């Protein structure tokens, strides 16, 4: 079996910053408001230290896999 290695990073909260207190009413209640959360995250600032690390690892030849729990309907905005 061939082995592969990669660095796996998530978007929301890893590459893109958010304040859990600010978004909790959209995602933690009984009724979810994912579109509002995704709209908010569209303008989220990148977490510079993580972006820098991912770039360094990529320059060193690491494969980078960026994952998200967002639905496919939001792929273009992700």
N, C-alpha and C positions, 0 to 999 in steps of 0.2 A: 504494500500500500504506500503510495506516494504521500509525503507529508508536505503541507503548505503552512506558511506562517503569514500572518497579517496583523495589522493594528486595526482594531475595530473601535470606532467612536460613534456616539449618538449625537443627534443634532441638539434637541431641546435640553438645556441644562448642562451640556458638555461643550459643544462648539458655540452655542448661542445662550447667552445669559438670560436668566429671568429670576424674578423675586417670587418665591413660592407663596408668600402672603398676598401678593398682588394678583395672582392667577387662580388661587384656590377656589374662589366662588364659581369659576367656570368649569373646573375639572374635578372637584372633590365632593360636590353636593350630590344629592340623589339624581337631580336632573343635570346632565352634562351640556355644556355649551362650547363644543369643540371649535366651531367656526369662529367664535369670538376669541378663543385662545389662539388659534392659528393666525387670525388677523393680527393679534397683538404680537405674536412671535415673528411675524414677517419683518418687523422693524427692530427686532432684538439685536443688541450689540454683540459682536463676536467676543468670545473670551480669548483675549490676545495670547495669553500664555499657552493655551491649548492649541490654538491655530499655529503658533510658532513651533511648538513641539511636533505637531503633525507634519509641518513643512520640513523640519529637520529630519524626521524619520523617513519621509518620502525621498529627500535628497540622498539619504544613506541607502536607498534601494528597497526600503520596506514597502510592501503592498498596503494601501490604505483602503479600508472599507467603511464608508459612512452610512450609518443606519438611522432609521427613524420609524417611530410608531405611527406617523401620520398616514392617513389614507392616500391612495393613489390620486384621488381628486385634488389633492393639495401638492402634488409632486412639483409642479412648475414653480410654485411659490417657496418651496423648500430649498 
